[in-house]
Amino acid sequence: MLQNIGFPGLMMIMVVVLIIFGPSKLPELGRAVGRTLHEFKASAKELVSDNKEEVTDSKS
């Protein structure tokens, strides 16, 4: 999906976000997105490691 947006579309999205949230809210919004991505990655990594443990345990 994001492959079809391209650079001009991405810039348009950034301008709209800037207009909606304003420059004072952007750092806070960025931190929130960063925290969310970090938690998502950690959860996904945990699920993968749990799955690998189950596969290893079932083979034994």
Helices and strands as residue ranges (DSSP letters): G 2-4, H 6-21, H 26-59
